């Protein structure tokens, strides 16, 4: 997706057994979709920071959805059962963790890395995509909070200064073409 494009329709199953769509958080002023997974060390390093973003901005009218689109045949750690375990043990059900088994949604988003963030404004136009911050290895050495800044600007109704910062992470594990 390019900056300014509207969020498309989707409907995916979450680890809580419910289905979530692009309309799930239609009452929220902004929607953050993060493409992530269970096994990638980059993704694992960011789970705590994503929870902190949820804790900080949930009352400010931000909806958060995390989507795993990795091929579970190649990477069994990313299968739905293991997603449920991660949700129960780490995420504690704070936000929906969805499985994109067909990889259709992550492809439409244009995701290439885990984790990779996509922030949409109240009109569900893409206003930011890319990196969460500039230090995946150590939260204490972060000097640029790209996603947090973009969320603050969006919730304040302002244009994001840097709408695209390349994501750093593992490549998405695409299904093999048959």
URWO-V327221 format. One line per field, one symbol per residue. phi: phi as a letter, one per 40 degrees, with the letter a starting at -180 (. if undefined). Layout:
# URWO-V327221
phi: ???
This chain:
# URWO-V327221
phi: .bdgcccccaabccccgcbbbccdbccccabbbbcaacccccccccdcccccccccbdccgbcbbbbbbcccccbdcccccccccccccbcfgcacbbbbccgccccccgcbbbcabbbbcccgccbaahccabaccadcbcbbbdcdcccddcccgbcccbcbbdcbiccccccccc
